[in-house]
Amino acid sequence: MDRRLKVLNWLLLLSVAFVGCHKAQTTLQQGKPPLGFGDYWLAMTAAEKTTYVMGFIDGWNEGASERCLAEANRPGPPWPHEDTMTPEGACMADGKHFTRGVIMTDDVSAYTSVIDAFYSHSECRMMPYPVLLEHLDDAEYKPGEEFYQFVRSGPPWGAFSIEGVDKCYGAAQSSSSQSR
Protein backbone atom coordinates (compact mmCIF):
# COMPACT_ATOMS: atom_id res chain seq x y z
CA MET A 1 0.00 0.00 0.00
CA ASP A 2 2.88 2.30 0.69
CA ARG A 3 4.14 1.86 -2.88
CA ARG A 4 0.69 2.56 -4.40
CA LEU A 5 0.46 5.76 -2.40
CA LYS A 6 3.85 6.92 -3.73
CA VAL A 7 2.78 6.17 -7.32
CA LEU A 8 -0.50 7.99 -6.77
CA ASN A 9 1.36 11.01 -5.33
CA TRP A 10 3.70 11.07 -8.35
CA LEU A 11 0.74 10.87 -10.75
CA LEU A 12 -1.00 13.68 -8.91
CA LEU A 13 2.17 15.81 -8.96
CA LEU A 14 2.66 15.21 -12.71
CA SER A 15 -0.99 16.02 -13.39
CA VAL A 16 -0.79 19.29 -11.48
CA ALA A 17 2.49 20.19 -13.20
CA PHE A 18 1.01 19.43 -16.62
CA VAL A 19 -2.14 21.45 -15.97
CA GLY A 20 -0.21 24.30 -14.32
CA CYS A 21 2.32 24.59 -17.15
CA HIS A 22 -0.06 25.02 -20.05
CA LYS A 23 0.21 28.24 -22.02
CA ALA A 24 -1.98 30.93 -20.50
CA GLN A 25 -4.66 32.33 -22.76
CA THR A 26 -4.27 36.06 -23.29
CA THR A 27 -7.17 38.47 -23.29
CA LEU A 28 -6.51 39.27 -26.95
CA GLN A 29 -7.51 36.19 -28.87
CA GLN A 30 -5.61 35.19 -31.97
CA GLY A 31 -7.11 36.88 -35.02
CA LYS A 32 -9.18 39.41 -33.05
CA PRO A 33 -8.35 43.09 -33.61
CA PRO A 34 -7.35 45.23 -30.62
CA LEU A 35 -10.20 46.94 -28.79
CA GLY A 36 -10.55 50.68 -29.41
CA PHE A 37 -9.04 50.85 -32.88
CA GLY A 38 -10.31 50.84 -36.47
CA ASP A 39 -10.19 47.13 -37.20
CA TYR A 40 -12.24 46.44 -34.09
CA TRP A 41 -14.76 49.12 -35.08
CA LEU A 42 -15.11 47.66 -38.56
CA ALA A 43 -15.67 44.18 -37.08
CA MET A 44 -18.57 45.42 -34.91
CA THR A 45 -22.16 44.99 -36.05
CA ALA A 46 -24.35 48.04 -36.68
CA ALA A 47 -26.17 47.34 -33.40
CA GLU A 48 -22.88 47.21 -31.47
CA LYS A 49 -21.74 50.49 -33.02
CA THR A 50 -25.07 52.12 -32.16
CA THR A 51 -24.85 50.89 -28.57
CA TYR A 52 -21.27 52.11 -28.24
CA VAL A 53 -22.01 55.59 -29.63
CA MET A 54 -25.15 55.98 -27.51
CA GLY A 55 -23.21 54.92 -24.42
CA PHE A 56 -20.38 57.31 -25.26
CA ILE A 57 -22.72 60.28 -25.68
CA ASP A 58 -24.76 59.37 -22.61
CA GLY A 59 -21.58 58.97 -20.55
CA TRP A 60 -20.17 62.24 -21.86
CA ASN A 61 -23.35 64.11 -20.96
CA GLU A 62 -23.55 62.49 -17.52
CA GLY A 63 -19.93 63.41 -16.78
CA ALA A 64 -20.46 66.99 -17.95
CA SER A 65 -23.60 67.27 -15.82
CA GLU A 66 -21.78 65.97 -12.72
CA ARG A 67 -18.92 68.42 -13.31
CA CYS A 68 -21.32 71.33 -13.69
CA LEU A 69 -23.23 70.41 -10.54
CA ALA A 70 -19.94 70.24 -8.62
CA GLU A 71 -18.83 73.60 -9.99
CA ALA A 72 -22.17 75.33 -9.42
CA ASN A 73 -21.11 76.58 -6.01
CA ARG A 74 -17.55 77.42 -6.95
CA PRO A 75 -16.22 80.85 -6.06
CA GLY A 76 -15.12 83.16 -8.82
CA PRO A 77 -16.57 84.96 -11.78
CA PRO A 78 -19.89 83.72 -13.16
CA TRP A 79 -20.13 81.49 -16.21
CA PRO A 80 -21.05 83.20 -19.45
CA HIS A 81 -24.86 83.13 -19.78
CA GLU A 82 -25.23 82.83 -15.98
CA ASP A 83 -27.31 86.00 -15.92
CA THR A 84 -30.03 84.23 -17.96
CA MET A 85 -29.90 80.68 -16.53
CA THR A 86 -28.81 78.63 -13.55
CA PRO A 87 -25.07 78.14 -12.93
CA GLU A 88 -25.44 74.46 -13.92
CA GLY A 89 -27.22 75.42 -17.14
CA ALA A 90 -24.61 78.05 -17.97
CA CYS A 91 -21.85 75.49 -17.43
CA MET A 92 -23.60 72.93 -19.65
CA ALA A 93 -24.17 75.56 -22.36
CA ASP A 94 -20.42 76.06 -22.64
CA GLY A 95 -19.60 72.34 -22.91
CA LYS A 96 -19.42 69.95 -25.84
CA HIS A 97 -22.69 68.86 -27.40
CA PHE A 98 -23.54 65.81 -29.49
CA THR A 99 -26.88 66.62 -31.08
CA ARG A 100 -26.54 64.90 -34.47
CA GLY A 101 -29.12 62.22 -35.02
CA VAL A 102 -32.12 61.40 -32.95
CA ILE A 103 -31.05 59.68 -29.74
CA MET A 104 -34.61 58.82 -28.71
CA THR A 105 -34.95 56.58 -31.78
CA ASP A 106 -31.45 55.09 -31.51
CA ASP A 107 -30.39 56.79 -34.75
CA VAL A 108 -26.75 57.68 -34.34
CA SER A 109 -25.87 56.99 -37.96
CA ALA A 110 -24.60 60.58 -38.28
CA TYR A 111 -21.69 59.44 -36.09
CA THR A 112 -21.26 55.80 -37.12
CA SER A 113 -21.23 56.65 -40.83
CA VAL A 114 -18.44 59.22 -40.34
CA ILE A 115 -16.32 56.72 -38.41
CA ASP A 116 -17.01 53.98 -40.99
CA ALA A 117 -15.89 56.33 -43.78
CA PHE A 118 -12.83 57.39 -41.77
CA TYR A 119 -11.71 53.80 -41.23
CA SER A 120 -12.15 52.97 -44.92
CA HIS A 121 -8.66 54.52 -45.10
CA SER A 122 -6.48 51.72 -43.78
CA GLU A 123 -3.62 54.03 -42.77
CA CYS A 124 -5.93 55.58 -40.17
CA ARG A 125 -7.04 52.45 -38.33
CA MET A 126 -4.67 53.06 -35.41
CA MET A 127 -6.56 56.25 -34.50
CA PRO A 128 -8.74 55.25 -31.50
CA TYR A 129 -12.46 55.59 -32.14
CA PRO A 130 -13.15 57.18 -28.71
CA VAL A 131 -10.89 60.06 -29.84
CA LEU A 132 -12.79 60.34 -33.11
CA LEU A 133 -16.12 60.43 -31.29
CA GLU A 134 -14.89 63.07 -28.88
CA HIS A 135 -14.16 65.30 -31.87
CA LEU A 136 -17.48 64.65 -33.58
CA ASP A 137 -19.18 67.08 -31.21
CA ASP A 138 -21.28 69.86 -32.72
CA ALA A 139 -18.33 72.28 -32.91
CA GLU A 140 -15.98 69.97 -34.85
CA TYR A 141 -18.43 67.69 -36.67
CA LYS A 142 -17.70 67.10 -40.33
CA PRO A 143 -19.39 64.49 -42.52
CA GLY A 144 -17.58 61.48 -44.00
CA GLU A 145 -14.53 62.35 -46.07
CA GLU A 146 -14.39 65.90 -44.74
CA PHE A 147 -13.65 64.51 -41.28
CA TYR A 148 -10.90 62.30 -42.71
CA GLN A 149 -9.31 65.32 -44.43
CA PHE A 150 -9.66 67.33 -41.22
CA VAL A 151 -7.75 64.70 -39.20
CA ARG A 152 -5.11 64.42 -41.93
CA SER A 153 -4.57 68.19 -41.71
CA GLY A 154 -3.49 67.86 -38.06
CA PRO A 155 -6.07 69.65 -35.93
CA PRO A 156 -4.83 70.86 -32.52
CA TRP A 157 -5.76 67.73 -30.57
CA GLY A 158 -2.44 67.26 -28.84
CA ALA A 159 0.06 64.44 -29.28
CA PHE A 160 -0.49 60.69 -29.53
CA SER A 161 1.91 58.02 -28.31
CA ILE A 162 0.18 55.24 -30.24
CA GLU A 163 2.37 53.64 -32.87
CA GLY A 164 0.90 54.14 -36.33
CA VAL A 165 -1.24 57.21 -35.59
CA ASP A 166 1.36 59.41 -37.26
CA LYS A 167 0.50 57.81 -40.61
CA CYS A 168 -2.91 59.47 -40.39
CA TYR A 169 -3.05 62.31 -37.84
CA GLY A 170 -1.44 65.35 -39.35
CA ALA A 171 0.08 63.27 -42.15
CA ALA A 172 -1.02 65.67 -44.87
CA GLN A 173 0.54 68.53 -42.94
CA SER A 174 3.85 66.74 -42.32
CA SER A 175 4.15 65.48 -45.91
CA SER A 176 3.64 69.00 -47.28
CA SER A 177 6.28 70.41 -44.91
CA GLN A 178 8.77 67.71 -45.95
CA SER A 179 8.33 68.55 -49.63
CA ARG A 180 9.38 72.20 -49.08
Backbone as JSON, one array per atom type, in Angstrom:
{
  "sequence": "MDRRLKVLNWLLLLSVAFVGCHKAQTTLQQGKPPLGFGDYWLAMTAAEKTTYVMGFIDGWNEGASERCLAEANRPGPPWPHEDTMTPEGACMADGKHFTRGVIMTDDVSAYTSVIDAFYSHSECRMMPYPVLLEHLDDAEYKPGEEFYQFVRSGPPWGAFSIEGVDKCYGAAQSSSSQSR",
  "N": [[0.82, -1.18, 0.0], [1.96, 1.2, 0.65], [3.66, 1.64, -1.52], [1.8, 2.0, -3.61], [0.63, 4.37, -2.81], [2.77, 6.17, -3.1], [3.09, 6.08, -5.9], [0.63, 7.08, -6.67], [0.83, 9.66, -5.58], [2.94, 10.67, -7.16], [1.71, 10.61, -9.69], [-0.34, 12.42, -9.26], [1.2, 14.74, -8.76], [2.49, 15.04, -11.26], [0.26, 15.44, -12.86], [-0.76, 17.89, -11.88], [1.44, 19.51, -12.44], [1.45, 19.35, -15.23], [-1.04, 20.48, -15.9], [-0.73, 23.0, -14.7], [1.32, 24.1, -16.2], [0.48, 24.75, -18.72], [0.07, 26.85, -21.61], [-0.85, 30.11, -20.92], [-3.94, 31.67, -21.68], [-4.29, 34.61, -23.48], [-5.86, 37.85, -23.1], [-6.36, 39.01, -25.53], [-7.5, 37.46, -28.19], [-6.26, 35.22, -30.66], [-6.25, 36.49, -33.91], [-8.25, 38.33, -33.42], [-9.02, 41.78, -33.62], [-7.4, 44.61, -31.95], [-9.06, 46.12, -29.19], [-10.74, 49.24, -29.39], [-9.65, 50.38, -31.64], [-9.52, 50.96, -35.26], [-9.81, 48.49, -36.8], [-11.21, 46.9, -35.02], [-13.54, 48.39, -34.71], [-14.59, 48.22, -37.32], [-15.18, 45.53, -37.36], [-17.34, 45.33, -35.7], [-20.9, 44.93, -35.31], [-23.71, 46.72, -36.74], [-25.56, 47.22, -34.73], [-23.95, 46.98, -32.43], [-22.2, 49.11, -32.81], [-24.02, 51.24, -32.69], [-24.91, 50.98, -30.03], [-22.49, 51.44, -28.7], [-21.89, 54.14, -29.45], [-24.16, 55.49, -28.47], [-23.84, 54.97, -25.73], [-21.39, 56.26, -25.3], [-22.06, 58.98, -25.8], [-24.09, 59.35, -23.9], [-22.64, 58.84, -21.56], [-20.74, 60.89, -21.76], [-22.38, 63.17, -21.53], [-23.46, 62.73, -18.97], [-21.15, 62.85, -17.37], [-20.39, 65.52, -17.87], [-22.58, 66.85, -16.78], [-22.37, 66.11, -14.06], [-19.93, 67.35, -13.46], [-20.63, 70.04, -13.83], [-22.6, 70.36, -11.87], [-21.01, 70.05, -9.61], [-19.38, 72.25, -9.85], [-21.12, 74.33, -9.55], [-21.34, 75.76, -7.2], [-18.95, 76.99, -6.99], [-16.41, 79.4, -6.13], [-15.73, 82.59, -7.62], [-15.66, 84.25, -10.86], [-18.81, 84.57, -12.66], [-20.24, 82.06, -14.87], [-20.31, 82.45, -18.44], [-23.43, 83.46, -19.73], [-24.69, 83.1, -17.31], [-26.3, 84.99, -16.24], [-28.75, 84.65, -17.39], [-29.57, 82.06, -16.9], [-29.46, 79.11, -14.76], [-26.5, 78.4, -12.73], [-25.61, 75.76, -13.28], [-26.83, 75.25, -15.74], [-25.63, 77.25, -17.31], [-23.0, 76.39, -17.26], [-23.27, 73.9, -18.59], [-24.08, 74.85, -21.08], [-21.77, 75.85, -22.14], [-20.27, 73.61, -22.69], [-19.26, 70.61, -24.55], [-21.35, 69.4, -27.16], [-23.43, 66.83, -28.45], [-25.46, 66.57, -30.76], [-26.26, 65.48, -33.15], [-28.31, 63.43, -35.13], [-31.02, 61.4, -33.9], [-31.4, 60.66, -30.76], [-33.41, 59.51, -29.2], [-34.6, 57.67, -30.87], [-32.68, 55.86, -31.33], [-31.02, 56.49, -33.47], [-28.02, 56.98, -34.49], [-26.57, 57.23, -36.7], [-25.4, 59.39, -37.95], [-23.01, 59.68, -36.66], [-21.82, 57.08, -36.66], [-21.58, 56.58, -39.41], [-19.69, 58.45, -40.23], [-17.42, 57.58, -38.86], [-17.16, 55.01, -39.95], [-16.59, 55.72, -42.63], [-14.2, 57.09, -42.21], [-12.49, 55.03, -41.29], [-12.32, 53.57, -43.59], [-10.05, 54.2, -44.79], [-7.19, 52.67, -44.64], [-4.73, 53.41, -43.5], [-5.4, 54.88, -41.33], [-6.37, 53.38, -39.25], [-5.26, 53.02, -36.75], [-5.96, 55.12, -35.23], [-7.69, 55.83, -32.35], [-11.13, 55.04, -31.86], [-12.66, 56.23, -29.72], [-11.43, 58.74, -29.5], [-12.0, 59.84, -31.99], [-14.8, 60.03, -31.8], [-15.03, 61.85, -29.68], [-14.28, 64.17, -30.95], [-16.29, 64.55, -32.73], [-18.2, 66.23, -31.89], [-20.66, 68.89, -31.81], [-19.29, 71.26, -32.48], [-16.98, 70.5, -33.91], [-17.82, 68.7, -35.8], [-17.82, 67.02, -38.88], [-18.91, 65.76, -41.96], [-18.4, 62.41, -43.22], [-15.88, 62.06, -45.59], [-14.86, 64.62, -45.28], [-14.26, 64.79, -42.57], [-12.18, 62.94, -42.4], [-10.22, 64.27, -43.99], [-9.9, 66.5, -42.4], [-8.72, 65.4, -40.04], [-6.37, 64.45, -41.18], [-5.16, 66.85, -41.74], [-4.14, 67.67, -39.35], [-5.42, 68.69, -36.83], [-5.55, 70.72, -33.81], [-5.25, 68.67, -31.56], [-3.51, 67.73, -29.71], [-0.83, 65.47, -28.74], [-0.12, 62.08, -29.76], [0.76, 58.91, -28.48], [0.59, 56.52, -29.69], [1.62, 53.93, -31.65], [1.71, 54.21, -35.12], [-0.33, 56.07, -35.47], [0.69, 58.39, -36.45], [0.77, 58.05, -39.19], [-1.61, 58.88, -40.09], [-2.84, 61.03, -38.52], [-2.38, 64.34, -38.92], [-0.8, 63.78, -41.1], [-0.99, 64.77, -43.72], [-0.22, 67.36, -43.35], [2.43, 67.07, -42.39], [3.63, 65.8, -44.58], [3.48, 67.75, -46.54], [5.13, 69.7, -45.45], [7.56, 68.41, -45.52], [8.1, 68.32, -48.21], [8.9, 70.82, -48.89]],
  "CA": [[0.0, 0.0, 0.0], [2.88, 2.3, 0.69], [4.14, 1.86, -2.88], [0.69, 2.56, -4.4], [0.46, 5.76, -2.4], [3.85, 6.92, -3.73], [2.78, 6.17, -7.32], [-0.5, 7.99, -6.77], [1.36, 11.01, -5.33], [3.7, 11.07, -8.35], [0.74, 10.87, -10.75], [-1.0, 13.68, -8.91], [2.17, 15.81, -8.96], [2.66, 15.21, -12.71], [-0.99, 16.02, -13.39], [-0.79, 19.29, -11.48], [2.49, 20.19, -13.2], [1.01, 19.43, -16.62], [-2.14, 21.45, -15.97], [-0.21, 24.3, -14.32], [2.32, 24.59, -17.15], [-0.06, 25.02, -20.05], [0.21, 28.24, -22.02], [-1.98, 30.93, -20.5], [-4.66, 32.33, -22.76], [-4.27, 36.06, -23.29], [-7.17, 38.47, -23.29], [-6.51, 39.27, -26.95], [-7.51, 36.19, -28.87], [-5.61, 35.19, -31.97], [-7.11, 36.88, -35.02], [-9.18, 39.41, -33.05], [-8.35, 43.09, -33.61], [-7.35, 45.23, -30.62], [-10.2, 46.94, -28.79], [-10.55, 50.68, -29.41], [-9.04, 50.85, -32.88], [-10.31, 50.84, -36.47], [-10.19, 47.13, -37.2], [-12.24, 46.44, -34.09], [-14.76, 49.12, -35.08], [-15.11, 47.66, -38.56], [-15.67, 44.18, -37.08], [-18.57, 45.42, -34.91], [-22.16, 44.99, -36.05], [-24.35, 48.04, -36.68], [-26.17, 47.34, -33.4], [-22.88, 47.21, -31.47], [-21.74, 50.49, -33.02], [-25.07, 52.12, -32.16], [-24.85, 50.89, -28.57], [-21.27, 52.11, -28.24], [-22.01, 55.59, -29.63], [-25.15, 55.98, -27.51], [-23.21, 54.92, -24.42], [-20.38, 57.31, -25.26], [-22.72, 60.28, -25.68], [-24.76, 59.37, -22.61], [-21.58, 58.97, -20.55], [-20.17, 62.24, -21.86], [-23.35, 64.11, -20.96], [-23.55, 62.49, -17.52], [-19.93, 63.41, -16.78], [-20.46, 66.99, -17.95], [-23.6, 67.27, -15.82], [-21.78, 65.97, -12.72], [-18.92, 68.42, -13.31], [-21.32, 71.33, -13.69], [-23.23, 70.41, -10.54], [-19.94, 70.24, -8.62], [-18.83, 73.6, -9.99], [-22.17, 75.33, -9.42], [-21.11, 76.58, -6.01], [-17.55, 77.42, -6.95], [-16.22, 80.85, -6.06], [-15.12, 83.16, -8.82], [-16.57, 84.96, -11.78], [-19.89, 83.72, -13.16], [-20.13, 81.49, -16.21], [-21.05, 83.2, -19.45], [-24.86, 83.13, -19.78], [-25.23, 82.83, -15.98], [-27.31, 86.0, -15.92], [-30.03, 84.23, -17.96], [-29.9, 80.68, -16.53], [-28.81, 78.63, -13.55], [-25.07, 78.14, -12.93], [-25.44, 74.46, -13.92], [-27.22, 75.42, -17.14], [-24.61, 78.05, -17.97], [-21.85, 75.49, -17.43], [-23.6, 72.93, -19.65], [-24.17, 75.56, -22.36], [-20.42, 76.06, -22.64], [-19.6, 72.34, -22.91], [-19.42, 69.95, -25.84], [-22.69, 68.86, -27.4], [-23.54, 65.81, -29.49], [-26.88, 66.62, -31.08], [-26.54, 64.9, -34.47], [-29.12, 62.22, -35.02], [-32.12, 61.4, -32.95], [-31.05, 59.68, -29.74], [-34.61, 58.82, -28.71], [-34.95, 56.58, -31.78], [-31.45, 55.09, -31.51], [-30.39, 56.79, -34.75], [-26.75, 57.68, -34.34], [-25.87, 56.99, -37.96], [-24.6, 60.58, -38.28], [-21.69, 59.44, -36.09], [-21.26, 55.8, -37.12], [-21.23, 56.65, -40.83], [-18.44, 59.22, -40.34], [-16.32, 56.72, -38.41], [-17.01, 53.98, -40.99], [-15.89, 56.33, -43.78], [-12.83, 57.39, -41.77], [-11.71, 53.8, -41.23], [-12.15, 52.97, -44.92], [-8.66, 54.52, -45.1], [-6.48, 51.72, -43.78], [-3.62, 54.03, -42.77], [-5.93, 55.58, -40.17], [-7.04, 52.45, -38.33], [-4.67, 53.06, -35.41], [-6.56, 56.25, -34.5], [-8.74, 55.25, -31.5], [-12.46, 55.59, -32.14], [-13.15, 57.18, -28.71], [-10.89, 60.06, -29.84], [-12.79, 60.34, -33.11], [-16.12, 60.43, -31.29], [-14.89, 63.07, -28.88], [-14.16, 65.3, -31.87], [-17.48, 64.65, -33.58], [-19.18, 67.08, -31.21], [-21.28, 69.86, -32.72], [-18.33, 72.28, -32.91], [-15.98, 69.97, -34.85], [-18.43, 67.69, -36.67], [-17.7, 67.1, -40.33], [-19.39, 64.49, -42.52], [-17.58, 61.48, -44.0], [-14.53, 62.35, -46.07], [-14.39, 65.9, -44.74], [-13.65, 64.51, -41.28], [-10.9, 62.3, -42.71], [-9.31, 65.32, -44.43], [-9.66, 67.33, -41.22], [-7.75, 64.7, -39.2], [-5.11, 64.42, -41.93], [-4.57, 68.19, -41.71], [-3.49, 67.86, -38.06], [-6.07, 69.65, -35.93], [-4.83, 70.86, -32.52], [-5.76, 67.73, -30.57], [-2.44, 67.26, -28.84], [0.06, 64.44, -29.28], [-0.49, 60.69, -29.53], [1.91, 58.02, -28.31], [0.18, 55.24, -30.24], [2.37, 53.64, -32.87], [0.9, 54.14, -36.33], [-1.24, 57.21, -35.59], [1.36, 59.41, -37.26], [0.5, 57.81, -40.61], [-2.91, 59.47, -40.39], [-3.05, 62.31, -37.84], [-1.44, 65.35, -39.35], [0.08, 63.27, -42.15], [-1.02, 65.67, -44.87], [0.54, 68.53, -42.94], [3.85, 66.74, -42.32], [4.15, 65.48, -45.91], [3.64, 69.0, -47.28], [6.28, 70.41, -44.91], [8.77, 67.71, -45.95], [8.33, 68.55, -49.63], [9.38, 72.2, -49.08]],
  "C": [[0.87, 1.25, 0.0], [3.38, 2.66, -0.7], [3.03, 2.46, -3.76], [0.45, 4.02, -4.06], [1.54, 6.65, -3.02], [3.56, 7.13, -5.22], [1.63, 7.16, -7.53], [-0.06, 9.45, -6.54], [2.12, 11.53, -6.54], [2.75, 11.41, -9.51], [0.02, 12.2, -10.5], [-0.06, 14.86, -9.15], [2.38, 16.09, -10.45], [1.42, 15.85, -13.33], [-1.07, 17.51, -13.1], [0.26, 20.08, -12.27], [2.06, 20.36, -14.66], [-0.08, 20.48, -16.79], [-1.62, 22.85, -15.68], [0.75, 24.9, -15.32], [1.76, 24.84, -18.54], [0.05, 26.52, -20.36], [-1.05, 29.01, -21.62], [-2.62, 31.6, -21.7], [-4.67, 33.82, -22.47], [-5.67, 36.61, -23.5], [-7.42, 38.8, -24.75], [-6.4, 37.94, -27.69], [-6.89, 36.31, -30.24], [-6.61, 35.57, -33.06], [-8.11, 37.98, -34.69], [-8.42, 40.74, -33.05], [-8.36, 43.7, -32.23], [-8.53, 46.18, -30.39], [-9.83, 48.43, -28.85], [-10.0, 51.25, -30.7], [-9.91, 50.48, -34.09], [-10.73, 49.45, -36.87], [-11.26, 46.55, -36.3], [-13.58, 47.09, -34.43], [-15.39, 48.48, -36.31], [-15.67, 46.25, -38.38], [-16.97, 44.19, -36.28], [-19.79, 45.43, -35.83], [-22.72, 46.41, -35.93], [-24.97, 48.26, -35.3], [-25.12, 47.62, -32.34], [-22.34, 48.63, -31.59], [-22.75, 51.49, -32.44], [-25.02, 52.14, -30.64], [-23.63, 51.62, -28.04], [-21.43, 53.63, -28.31], [-23.03, 56.17, -28.65], [-24.58, 56.0, -26.09], [-22.17, 56.01, -24.25], [-21.04, 58.67, -25.02], [-23.42, 60.41, -24.33], [-23.75, 59.56, -21.48], [-20.95, 60.35, -20.55], [-21.1, 63.26, -21.2], [-23.47, 63.96, -19.45], [-22.33, 63.08, -16.81], [-19.94, 64.93, -16.77], [-21.45, 67.53, -16.92], [-23.05, 67.2, -14.39], [-20.75, 67.06, -12.45], [-19.6, 69.76, -13.06], [-22.03, 71.45, -12.35], [-22.19, 70.67, -9.47], [-19.4, 71.65, -8.67], [-19.87, 74.69, -9.76], [-21.94, 76.27, -8.25], [-19.68, 77.07, -5.9], [-17.46, 78.94, -6.81], [-15.61, 81.34, -7.38], [-16.14, 83.8, -9.72], [-17.66, 84.02, -12.29], [-19.58, 83.16, -14.55], [-20.77, 82.45, -17.2], [-22.49, 82.67, -19.48], [-25.49, 82.97, -18.39], [-26.28, 83.86, -15.58], [-28.69, 85.58, -16.44], [-30.43, 82.81, -17.59], [-29.17, 80.29, -15.26], [-27.32, 78.43, -13.8], [-24.82, 76.8, -13.63], [-25.76, 74.55, -15.42], [-26.2, 76.22, -17.93], [-23.36, 77.21, -18.24], [-22.09, 74.51, -18.57], [-23.64, 73.6, -21.01], [-22.79, 75.76, -22.97], [-19.66, 74.77, -22.91], [-19.79, 71.81, -24.32], [-20.83, 69.39, -25.94], [-22.65, 67.89, -28.56], [-25.02, 65.71, -29.86], [-27.22, 66.08, -32.46], [-27.35, 63.63, -34.28], [-30.17, 62.36, -33.94], [-31.87, 60.29, -31.94], [-32.27, 58.89, -29.27], [-35.03, 57.66, -29.62], [-33.73, 55.72, -32.1], [-30.77, 55.36, -32.85], [-29.14, 57.64, -34.52], [-25.9, 57.48, -35.6], [-25.05, 58.2, -38.41], [-23.17, 60.42, -37.75], [-21.06, 58.17, -36.65], [-20.84, 55.86, -38.58], [-19.93, 57.42, -41.04], [-17.26, 58.33, -39.95], [-16.09, 55.59, -39.41], [-16.23, 54.53, -42.18], [-14.44, 56.63, -43.43], [-11.97, 56.13, -41.81], [-11.64, 53.06, -42.58], [-10.74, 53.28, -45.44], [-7.78, 53.72, -44.15], [-5.33, 52.35, -43.0], [-4.08, 54.71, -41.49], [-6.54, 54.65, -39.12], [-6.4, 52.38, -36.95], [-5.16, 54.27, -34.61], [-7.72, 55.69, -33.67], [-10.11, 55.88, -31.77], [-13.04, 56.42, -31.0], [-12.64, 58.61, -28.98], [-11.69, 60.66, -30.99], [-14.16, 60.83, -32.64], [-16.06, 61.71, -30.48], [-14.86, 64.3, -29.77], [-15.26, 65.34, -32.93], [-18.6, 65.4, -32.86], [-19.67, 68.13, -32.2], [-20.28, 70.88, -33.27], [-17.37, 71.77, -33.99], [-16.56, 68.99, -35.87], [-18.22, 68.03, -38.15], [-18.17, 65.76, -40.89], [-18.29, 63.73, -43.26], [-16.15, 61.88, -44.31], [-13.99, 63.68, -45.56], [-13.71, 65.7, -43.39], [-12.29, 63.86, -41.45], [-9.86, 63.36, -43.11], [-8.94, 66.24, -43.27], [-8.61, 66.68, -40.32], [-6.39, 64.67, -39.88], [-4.4, 65.78, -41.87], [-3.88, 68.5, -40.37], [-4.14, 68.9, -37.18], [-5.37, 69.67, -34.57], [-5.4, 69.97, -31.42], [-4.71, 67.28, -29.58], [-1.63, 66.17, -29.52], [-0.46, 63.05, -28.93], [0.77, 59.85, -29.4], [1.59, 56.63, -28.84], [0.91, 55.04, -31.56], [1.42, 53.51, -34.06], [-0.04, 55.32, -36.52], [-0.63, 58.27, -36.49], [1.16, 59.23, -38.76], [-0.8, 58.48, -41.05], [-3.02, 60.89, -39.82], [-1.97, 63.3, -38.24], [-0.52, 64.93, -40.47], [0.12, 64.18, -43.36], [-0.18, 66.9, -44.58], [2.04, 68.23, -42.95], [4.42, 66.4, -43.69], [4.33, 66.74, -46.74], [4.84, 69.79, -46.75], [7.59, 69.74, -45.3], [9.1, 68.0, -47.41], [8.85, 69.96, -49.9], [10.87, 72.27, -49.1]]
}
